């Protein structure tokens, strides 16, 4: 790479860099982090660039990253990222901020027919023919010193991103997708900003749908306890206790650690190190009134006629995608189709939740809302 890469390792240099970048209309942003044995990502490097500057900021050397976080929350600057989900989490956990005015180029590529999860290197190759060197992708970004090659690898992520954006934008605007791309990017921000709802985590435990309300009550308390422990100790969820352990305890409600050890599915390490704590959680769960137990989880895919209903909906949406020249993968994923059906059939009190139904809102609703309403009225009433 022939351009100069700035390395920022002091507070003064960071302030100077961010002052320069604050006058930009557009900046490209990326992060490098490590997340192997922790719940939260450990920030190792911040990359940022515009037409004149490509910089790598060392968050381990710089004590106060406030000037950088202020850039990300400056609504007058458009931030360009690719596959931003984990970056957004880094901003939340390391900077306690929610980025403003951001576009995800992976979303742009999806609208242009390249699939919903095209990688950065593949995007660069598509537009430039350049094969990025990915040999440094497994770097421990929290380890110092970083080599020149590692810095160059990290800088490339924003260098090409900034220069490709105008091409992507031109294609997106030509096809009329710009507003939709903006909405989808904001949806990614909103989803991360909403955070985890601990009281609903039990619904994600494997086989939870098999449990009766009394057992679901126990599972709910166990799942909340597990998450709180993971946050407190900064450990991956599964390091605290595994799903099969929580399911077995919720199902059988053992009264002793020795009884736990005899349960099929219970992990011995979980019981050895967390058995007493989990027994206490089960005991506390008994204090909840049966009126406040979670309802039994209704599985959409086991509902009568589900396969036929889903197939009709998918065919309808495929036709709409073709009519409106939108990739089907962007218009409606399987998850989004099931989200609509859960709402339509009011499964698990879905209408009573705050869950937004993607196909009934935003650009999708403006594009196909009227046709979709007629389709629902003719098929599902």
C-alpha positions in Angstrom: 0.0 0.0 0.0 1.7 3.3 -1.2 -0.3 5.8 0.9 0.8 6.9 4.3 -0.7 5.3 7.3 -0.9 7.4 10.5 -0.5 5.6 13.8 -2.1 7.4 16.7 -0.6 6.6 20.1 -1.0 9.8 22.1 -3.8 11.9 23.4 -2.5 14.9 21.5 -2.3 13.1 18.2 -5.8 11.7 18.7 -7.2 15.2 19.3 -5.4 16.6 16.3 -6.6 13.7 14.1 -10.2 14.0 15.2 -10.2 17.8 14.7 -9.1 17.2 11.1 -11.7 14.5 10.5 -14.5 16.5 12.1 -14.7 18.6 8.9 -15.3 15.6 6.7 -18.6 14.8 5.0 -17.8 11.1 5.0 -15.4 8.9 6.9 -14.7 5.1 6.8 -14.5 3.3 10.1 -13.5 -0.2 11.2 -12.4 -1.9 14.4 -10.1 -4.8 15.4 -10.9 -6.6 18.6 -10.4 -9.9 20.4 -13.3 -12.0 21.7 -12.3 -15.6 22.5 -13.0 -16.1 26.2 -15.0 -12.9 27.1 -18.6 -11.9 26.7 -17.7 -8.4 25.5 -15.2 -7.6 22.7 -11.8 -6.4 23.8 -10.9 -3.4 21.6 -7.5 -3.6 20.0 -7.4 -1.0 17.2 -9.6 1.7 15.7 -9.3 2.5 12.0 -10.6 5.6 10.4 -10.0 7.4 7.1 -11.1 9.9 4.5 -9.6 11.1 1.2 -6.5 12.5 2.8 -6.0 10.5 6.0 -5.9 6.8 6.9 -5.2 6.3 10.6 -4.9 3.5 13.1 -5.7 4.6 16.6 -4.2 2.5 19.5 -6.8 2.4 22.2 -4.4 0.7 24.6 -1.9 3.7 24.4 -4.5 6.4 24.3 -6.3 6.9 27.6 -9.3 8.9 26.5 -11.0 8.1 23.2 -13.7 10.7 23.7 -12.7 12.7 20.6 -13.2 9.6 18.5 -16.5 8.7 20.0 -17.6 12.3 19.3 -16.9 11.8 15.6 -19.1 8.7 15.6 -22.0 10.6 17.2 -21.6 13.7 15.0 -24.8 13.6 12.8 -23.1 15.8 10.2 -20.6 13.2 9.3 -21.7 10.1 7.3 -19.9 7.0 8.7 -19.2 4.1 6.4 -18.7 0.6 7.8 -18.9 -2.9 6.3 -20.7 -5.7 8.2 -21.1 -3.4 11.2 -22.8 -5.6 13.8 -19.8 -6.4 16.0 -18.4 -2.9 15.5 -21.6 -1.4 16.9 -21.2 -3.6 19.9 -17.6 -2.4 20.3 -18.8 1.2 20.2 -21.4 0.4 22.9 -19.2 -1.5 25.3 -16.0 0.5 24.9 -17.4 4.0 24.2 -20.9 3.7 25.7 -22.2 5.4 22.5 -24.7 4.7 19.7 -23.3 5.7 16.3 -25.3 8.2 14.3 -25.6 8.7 10.5 -24.1 5.3 9.4 -24.3 3.2 6.3 -23.3 -0.4 6.1 -21.8 -1.3 2.7 -22.7 -5.0 3.2 -26.3 -3.8 3.1 -25.6 -1.9 -0.1 -24.1 -4.9 -1.7 -27.1 -7.0 -0.7 -29.4 -4.5 -2.5 -27.2 -4.8 -5.6 -27.7 -8.6 -5.7 -24.5 -9.8 -4.0 -26.2 -11.7 -1.2 -26.8 -10.6 2.4 -23.4 -11.5 3.9 -20.7 -10.6 1.3 -17.4 -10.1 3.0 -15.2 -7.0 2.7 -12.4 -8.7 0.8 -14.9 -10.1 -1.8 -16.4 -6.6 -2.2 -13.0 -5.0 -2.8 -12.1 -7.7 -5.3 -15.4 -7.2 -7.1 -14.8 -3.5 -7.7 -11.0 -3.3 -7.9 -9.7 -6.8 -8.7 -7.4 -6.4 -5.7 -6.8 -9.5 -3.5 -6.5 -8.4 0.1 -3.9 -10.2 2.2 -5.9 -11.8 5.0 -3.0 -13.6 6.7 -3.2 -11.2 9.7 -6.9 -11.8 10.3 -6.2 -14.0 13.4 -4.0 -11.4 15.0 -4.3 -10.9 18.8 -5.1 -7.2 18.4 -4.6 -6.5 22.1 -1.0 -7.7 22.0 1.8 -5.2 21.6 3.8 -4.2 19.6 1.8 -4.6 16.4 3.9 -5.1 13.3 3.9 -2.9 10.3 2.2 -5.6 8.3 -0.6 -5.9 10.9 -1.1 -2.1 10.8 -1.2 -2.1 7.0 -3.7 -5.0 7.0 -6.0 -3.1 9.4 -5.6 0.2 7.5 -6.6 -1.4 4.3 -10.1 -2.0 5.7 -10.9 1.7 5.7 -8.6 2.8 2.8 -10.5 0.8 0.2 -13.9 1.3 1.9 -13.7 5.0 1.6 -12.8 4.9 -2.1 -15.4 2.3 -3.0 -18.3 4.1 -1.4 -18.9 6.6 -4.2 -19.2 3.7 -6.7 -21.6 1.9 -4.5 -23.6 5.0 -3.9 -23.9 5.7 -7.6 -25.3 2.2 -8.3 -27.6 2.3 -5.3 -29.0 5.7 -6.3 -29.4 4.6 -9.9 -31.5 1.7 -8.8 -33.5 3.8 -6.3 -32.5 1.9 -3.2 -30.7 4.8 -1.2 -33.5 5.5 1.2 -34.1 1.8 1.8 -30.3 1.3 2.5 -30.4 4.2 5.0 -33.4 2.6 6.8 -31.8 -0.9 6.9 -28.6 0.6 8.3 -30.5 2.5 11.0 -32.4 -0.7 11.8 -29.0 -2.4 12.5 -28.2 0.5 14.9 -31.6 0.3 16.6 -31.3 -3.5 17.1 -27.9 -3.2 18.8 -29.0 -0.2 20.8 -32.0 -2.1 22.2 -29.6 -4.5 23.9 -30.4 -7.8 25.5 -33.7 -8.4 27.3 -32.7 -10.8 30.1 -36.3 -11.7 30.9 -36.7 -13.2 27.4 -33.5 -15.1 27.2 -35.2 -18.4 28.2 -36.9 -18.4 24.8 -33.6 -18.9 23.1 -32.6 -22.0 25.2 -32.6 -25.0 23.0 -35.8 -27.2 23.5 -37.4 -24.5 25.7 -40.6 -25.0 23.6 -41.0 -28.4 25.1 -41.4 -27.1 28.7 -44.6 -26.5 30.6 -45.2 -23.1 32.2 -43.9 -24.1 35.6 -40.6 -25.4 34.1 -40.4 -22.3 31.8 -40.6 -20.2 35.0 -37.5 -22.1 36.3 -35.7 -21.8 33.0 -36.5 -18.1 32.9 -34.8 -17.5 36.2 -31.9 -19.7 35.4 -31.3 -17.9 32.1 -31.4 -14.5 33.8 -29.0 -15.7 36.4 -26.6 -17.0 33.8 -26.6 -13.8 31.8 -26.0 -11.7 34.9 -23.1 -13.9 35.9 -21.7 -13.6 32.3 -21.9 -9.8 32.5 -20.4 -9.6 36.0 -17.5 -11.9 35.1 -17.2 -11.0 31.4 -17.5 -14.6 30.3 -19.2 -16.1 27.3 -22.7 -17.4 28.3 -21.7 -21.0 27.8 -18.7 -20.6 30.1 -21.2 -20.0 33.0 -23.6 -22.9 32.2 -24.6 -24.7 29.0 -28.0 -24.8 27.5 -28.6 -28.6 28.2 -27.7 -28.0 31.9 -30.3 -25.2 32.2 -32.9 -27.3 30.3 -32.4 -30.4 32.5 -32.6 -28.4 35.7 -35.8 -26.6 34.6 -37.4 -29.8 33.5 -36.6 -31.9 36.6 -36.2 -29.3 39.4 -33.6 -31.2 41.4 -33.4 -30.6 45.2 -29.7 -31.3 45.6 -26.3 -31.2 43.8 -26.1 -35.0 43.9 -29.5 -35.1 42.1 -28.2 -32.7 39.5 -25.4 -35.1 38.7 -27.8 -37.9 37.8 -29.7 -35.8 35.2 -29.2 -36.5 31.6 -27.9 -33.5 29.8 -26.4 -31.8 32.9 -22.8 -30.9 32.3 -20.7 -32.1 35.2 -18.4 -29.1 35.2 -21.5 -26.8 35.4 -22.8 -28.7 38.4 -19.4 -28.9 40.1 -18.7 -25.2 40.0 -22.2 -23.7 39.8 -24.5 -26.4 41.4 -25.2 -24.6 44.7 -25.8 -21.3 43.0 -28.3 -22.9 40.5 -30.1 -24.6 43.3 -30.6 -21.2 44.9 -32.0 -19.9 41.7 -34.5 -22.8 41.5 -35.5 -22.2 45.1 -36.2 -18.5 44.3 -38.2 -19.3 41.3 -40.7 -21.1 43.5 -41.7 -17.8 45.0 -43.3 -16.7 41.7 -47.1 -17.0 41.5 -48.4 -19.5 38.9 -50.3 -16.5 37.4 -47.0 -15.0 36.4 -45.4 -18.0 34.8 -44.4 -17.6 31.1 -46.9 -19.1 28.7 -46.0 -22.3 26.9 -44.0 -21.5 23.8 -45.9 -22.1 20.6 -43.8 -23.1 17.7 -44.9 -21.7 14.4 -43.5 -24.5 12.4 -45.6 -27.1 14.2 -48.9 -25.2 13.6 -51.5 -26.9 11.4 -50.9 -26.1 7.7 -47.7 -24.1 8.4 -45.7 -25.5 5.4 -48.5 -24.6 3.0 -49.1 -21.2 4.5 -45.4 -20.4 4.4 -45.0 -21.6 0.8 -47.8 -19.4 -0.3 -46.3 -16.4 1.4 -42.9 -17.1 0.0 -44.2 -17.4 -3.5 -46.1 -14.1 -3.2 -43.0 -12.3 -1.9 -40.9 -13.8 -4.6 -43.2 -12.4 -7.2 -43.2 -9.0 -5.4 -39.4 -9.0 -5.4 -39.3 -9.7 -9.1 -41.9 -7.0 -9.9 -40.1 -4.4 -7.9 -36.6 -5.5 -8.8 -35.4 -6.1 -5.3 -33.4 -9.2 -4.4 -35.6 -11.6 -2.5 -33.0 -12.1 0.2 -33.2 -8.4 1.0 -37.0 -8.1 0.7 -37.8 -11.0 3.0 -35.7 -13.5 4.8 -37.2 -16.7 6.3 -37.0 -15.1 9.7 -38.9 -12.0 8.5 -41.6 -14.2 6.9 -42.0 -16.2 10.1 -42.1 -12.9 12.0 -45.1 -11.8 9.9 -46.9 -15.1 10.4 -46.3 -15.0 14.2 -47.8 -11.6 14.2 -50.7 -12.6 12.0 -51.6 -15.6 14.1 -50.8 -13.9 17.4 -48.5 -16.7 18.6 -47.1 -16.2 22.1 -49.0 -12.9 22.4 -46.8 -11.6 19.5 -49.2 -8.7 18.8 -48.8 -7.6 22.4 -45.0 -7.2 22.2 -43.0 -4.3 20.9 -41.4 -6.4 18.2 -41.5 -4.5 15.0 -42.7 -6.6 12.0 -40.3 -5.8 9.2 -42.6 -6.6 6.3 -45.2 -4.2 7.7 -43.0 -1.2 8.2 -40.5 1.2 6.5 -39.5 0.8 2.9 -41.0 -2.7 2.6 -44.4 -1.4 3.7 -44.2 1.5 1.2 -43.2 -0.9 -1.5 -45.5 -3.9 -1.0 -47.7 -3.0 1.9 -50.9 -2.6 0.0 -50.4 -5.8 -2.0 -49.4 -7.7 1.2 -52.5 -6.5 3.0 -54.7 -7.9 0.2 -52.7 -11.1 0.2 -53.2 -11.5 4.0 -56.9 -10.7 3.7 -57.4 -13.4 1.0 -55.3 -16.1 2.6 -55.1 -15.8 6.4 -58.3 -14.3 7.7 
